[in-house]
Amino acid sequence: MLRRGTKRTLDQLVAEPSFRLRNQGDTIFGDATGYRSRVLSAQGALTPAGQYAQDEHGVAFPRQGIDPTRRTVWRGNSEFAVTQDGREIRLRTGRGELTARGKTYYTQPELVIEVPARQVGVGRLGEFSINTTRIYSEAETPDIGVLFRRDDNGTNTDSNPGFKSVKDALLAQFHANQDILAQESDMIWYLRDGSWIFRVRRRMENNLQVFRIPMNNAAPLKFEFMTRLRNMLPEALHPGNLCVVKQLTVLLQESAETISQTFDFLFPPFAAIPPYDGTGWRDTGIHGDLLKSFCEHRGIGLYLFFGNWKVHASESTCEKTITCFQWDGHSYMAQNSQYYAAGNVVEIRRETPARVRMERDLPIRKSVDFEPWGGVVRPGIFSPTTS
């Protein structure tokens, strides 16, 4: 509730001929000559002052909301989104932490679904039919978000009832439309048999828990920003779960059963704590801490990266070293580790910034007595020797 004096000041500010809106980052200020700037919008939402200026004076604000139809973009470990007026804003810093705008954006799980489809149409070379997918997000189909959050049990497995509710609802919609997903002037997308891929983005407190993120993505993607991964194992992009075990079988030349037995032996200390909470590692995936335990048990060296950040390095006692890049819930292992020994380990965690000591915080010497130099090295404050 604005005070009467504040409203009067806003009335005068907006009535001033020099009044204008000024964007600074994710904040909009109201400026006018002779007046103190007022914050009218912050993090995409109008402040009480901004709401008053809009309701009482018709001030038109740019559309500050995040455009839900455009995917976020990653540069390194930073994540960016685009607002409805075309501006780019940062959601996650280079250390993986959510910004103030990111915290408001990730307040609830967001669902994106890839549905198997067959595209039929007529092109320059005649008729064609190709297997593809159609993307369904909450921006175009808000009902799927409502259904998912109603039944979501917080897991990322196929048994999540939220996934089933969404799939049943979409199938009923497709069947009622003769399995047609979409239609344009010269192309039609039909539903086909195949795997449905559910992508869920969940907020993980205010920062990323690097070693507790399971790696078990059934449909891995290739990320161009991971420039430090120079010799990726081809099996890293193979679809299906158990990505860590599958790649270890290639690198260690051992059977999946032998590797799995080692993980079974090491798993009990992790079983009761997140992200497992009583579930098995085969269903949930293998996180960085469990992989570190595996390598320590075998005497294998390990270079572990989160995106382009090197977050762990341990030396080998058996002349074997593994390099694993972790991103998007998936393990991307390198064919060999010859490129990854260099570089410091970065600790990705939330830190309290140290207070900057300004000059006014420091004791100031009011007067200084200079001593003549004299050519003898000793502690003190000296002046040049004069003749």
ABEGO torsion letter per residue (X at the ends): XBBAAAAAAAAAAAABAABBBBBBEABBBBBBBGBBBBBABBGGBBBAAAAAAAAAAGBBBBBABBBAABBBBBBEABBBBBBAAGBBBBABBAAGBBBAAAAAAAABBBBBBBBBBBBBBBBAAEBBBBBBBBBBBAAABAAAAAAAAAABAGBABAABAAAAAAAAAAAAAAAAAGGBABBBAABBBBBBBEBBBBBBBBBBEABBBAAABBBABABBBBBAABAABABBBAAAABBEBGAAAAAAAAAAGBBAAAAAAAAAAAAAAAAABOAAGGBBAAAAEBBAAAAAAAAAAAGBBBBBBBEABBABBBBBAAGBBBBBBBBGGBBBBBABAAAAABEBBBBBBBBBBBBBBBAAABBBBABBBBBBAGGBBBBEBBBBBBX
